[in-house]
Amino acid sequence: MKGGMLEENIVEEPHSVSSPRRTLSFSKKRKATVSILDPDDKTSGSGVSGEHGPKPSEVYGFVGSITTVVATAIFLVWAYVPEPWLHSVGIFYYPNRYWALAVPTYAMVTVVLALVFYIGLNFMSSPPPTSLNTIFDDFSREPADFVTVATGDDQPIEPISDIGIDRINEIMFSDVK
């Protein structure tokens, strides 16, 4: 075992998958090989985040999560710590405590009203249930008169078409007495 690797002379190819613990090669020239790297081995050159450092999305996610935690802590301190304690620490300027309740309440009401408006807009833009536009549109196709000469298993598939409402009613409600 050399350098914490089970298999020596592994050359990474374009068709290989690399992870911190093992490398899988899917080359057509050679059979799939698996090598397991020692996590304590620093000579291999491949770290957890790869050769080129962390991805921008990872950095943005990390910064976003830290910012969210810090902003939540500041909000909770501002909303719940008594004013004499803030003055004793040296914080004299901060927004009125009214906004600690008003901003979240306004935000929730805005979200609810946006959902109600969106649903109402969808109801207004859709045709009523009694309209024929709910059955037919510009892309509706009547079943074509498709005559087949082949019999048995050699019958071709019929062309795509819509099933008429009279046929659907006949199938669904023919047993009702």
Secondary structure, DSSP 4 states (H G I P E B T S, - for coil): -BTTBSSS-----TTEEE-SSEEEE--SSS--EEEE--TT--TT---TT-TT---HHHHHHHHHHHHHHHHHHHHHHHHHS-HHHHHHHT------THHHHHHHHHHHHHHHHHHHHHHHHHHHHSPPTTSGGGT--TT--PPP-------GGGPPPPPP-PPPHHHHHHHHHTT--
